[in-house]
Amino acid sequence: MLRLHDTATGTVRPLEVREPGVVSMYVCGPTVYDVPHLGHGRFVLVFDVLRRYLTWSGYRVHHVSNITDVDDKIIDRANREGRTEAEVAAEYEAVWYEAIDALGVRRPDADPHATAYVERMVELIGELMDAGVAYRTSDGVYLDVGRVESYGLLARQTLESLQAGARVDVDDQKRSGHDFALWKAAKAGEPTWPSPWGGGRPGWHTECVVMSLDLLGEGFDVHGGGQDLAFPHHENERAQAVALGRTFARHWVHNGWVVVGGEKMSKSLGNFTSLTDLLERVDGRAYRLLVLRSHYRSPLEVTPATTADATAALERLDNLARRAGEEALVDVEPDPAALVSFRAAMDDDLDTPAAMAMLFDLVRAANSALDAGDHAAAARSVATVREMASAVGLALRTDAAALDHDVAAMVAARDQARAAKDWPAADAAREALVARGWVVEDTPAGTRIRRR
Ligand SMILES: [Zn+2]
């Protein structure tokens, strides 16, 4: 049985699901106002690995991840660029999904958008007002966290100690510094929705509590996100559910930071400026492997050096797959004993570094067996490598060299078709490339492709 760290208890404990064989998981998605950063890439990969491993283990996973499409940062960008919030959000949502696809991350089963849930959020805020745990100010509606039992659970601190550590809040209308906005009264030039408390928009913390409960129901299994979301975002989501007597997430899973040079953020020369930048320079599978080779709760160093290292490891995997093809190894069953060890590592709070060490030991074993002409042993190791790789969503490629010629021909065909304004032919060439795992981009210099 999978044991996972739970932020609410601070311990690694069994994942005890609500319904046998089913895992319902809500992971906070992006606010679509800019290109995604490296940390976004890490969290989607961590939860994609969790989802795939659960699926591989026989669970049916219901995965929901939201798109925050109304927010201060979206409004700021829209105002700065003279566009609507919807245009900005649509643009960066497309960029988001392109990056997700390039990482080989499965899209969620549902991706609720905040703007589609405003009415439900107004209802929930009304319930909190009726329950006497929320109050109005001149700029909106706030939750009185002092009225919520066990506030501070995810911060692993009491409200008293949180308050002792808090800086003085400038907003003197709030009863306490940790009270947070459920409803933000409309300001000029902002999108607005009607409510009993006047026009305005809901706060971010209300968005996720409403959408998770609506789509997954009370007592859903896993709520996840980056560790920076545990407090206050997840604490505040939970506070609203608890204040209304609703059972919220059973297990809280948070992944660690991305660091560059040991620091959370760095823009030194040569470092990646965004996930989009990384994906232009590195195979998305190499980022997955880099993520897998570090424990999900540890800081992850993402630099050209660490991604180059992961790329080299990925090449060893691809080379083995290619070699297995060339040697026409037959399909055999994976080694059950090796899979038992793999499962034990994964079940131990997703010990992917140990699991990847096993995988690369098998890569070495398979190559040695091939060198020695022992095809039976090699086939067994290769089958086991494939099985482990598929459990964590790592696709092996055998086609890199063989396809080069065909791919070049398709790129040329697309450029010719575009020059001749033959759009159906250009689209067909694009689709052929996409089907072979390439991301296709149009540049002034012609069609540019890179590995998904
Ligand atoms: Zn959220």
Residues whose N, C-alpha, C, O or C-beta is under 5 A from the ligand:
A	BS01	ZN	C28 C208
